[in-house]
């Protein structure tokens, strides 16, 4: 009898969820939980390049670019490392 391997949960992140996370808006706690759990290897996260571009554009336009440079690096690190 063949067994089916357990598959990790997967999430496709939307740019506005990430922006809400950065600015402490509604839903921040849920996304923070997803990011931390994904970092431990229990979730797979996906973000398409268009949404990544929206995050970079919106975050840098809304606030001081220097302050958010580290946030953008964090998002890229969590998703791709």
C-alpha positions as a printed Julia matrix, in Angstrom:
81×3 Matrix{Float64}:
  0.0    0.0    0.0
  1.36   3.39  -1.0
  1.26   6.22   1.54
  0.7    9.85   0.7
  3.33  12.23   2.1
  2.15  15.08   4.29
  2.09  18.32   2.37
  2.92  21.62   4.04
  0.33  24.38   3.94
  0.93  26.97   1.29
  0.02  30.64   1.19
  0.16  33.06  -1.72
  0.82  36.48  -0.25
 -0.89  39.57  -1.57
  0.94  42.87  -1.69
 -1.67  44.6    0.45
 -1.33  42.0    3.21
  2.39  42.72   3.39
  1.82  46.48   3.3
 -0.78  46.16   6.1
  1.77  44.17   8.09
  4.4   46.88   7.66
  2.08  49.68   8.75
  0.38  47.83  11.62
 -3.03  47.7    9.99
 -5.81  45.15  10.46
 -4.63  41.6    9.78
 -1.05  42.27  10.87
 -1.18  39.62  13.61
 -2.36  36.89  11.24
  0.34  37.64   8.68
  2.98  37.78  11.42
  1.89  34.31  12.57
  2.08  33.0    9.0
  5.55  34.52   8.45
  6.95  33.08  11.67
  5.47  29.65  11.01
  6.79  29.7    7.45
 10.23  30.58   8.72
 10.19  27.41  10.83
  9.51  25.4    7.67
  5.86  24.52   8.28
  4.34  26.72   5.56
  5.33  27.47   2.0
  4.98  31.12   1.01
  4.66  32.47  -2.5
  4.67  36.02  -3.82
  4.69  36.89  -7.49
  7.08  39.52  -8.79
  4.32  42.01  -9.6
  3.12  41.95  -5.99
  6.71  42.28  -4.78
  7.05  45.37  -6.97
  3.83  46.79  -5.5
  5.17  46.25  -1.99
  8.45  48.0   -2.76
  6.7   50.91  -4.52
  4.02  51.43  -1.86
  6.32  51.1    1.13
  8.94  53.44  -0.27
  6.32  56.0   -1.37
  4.48  56.06   1.97
  7.44  56.59   4.26
 11.11  57.3    4.48
 12.9   54.95   2.08
 15.81  54.33   4.44
 13.58  53.13   7.28
 11.81  50.65   5.04
 14.84  49.34   3.2
 15.33  46.77   5.97
 11.67  45.76   5.83
 11.95  45.06   2.1
 15.08  42.99   2.68
 13.22  41.1    5.44
 10.32  40.28   3.1
 12.67  39.06   0.39
 14.69  37.04   2.91
 11.62  35.34   4.4
 10.25  34.47   0.98
 13.36  33.37  -0.85
 15.84  32.07   1.73
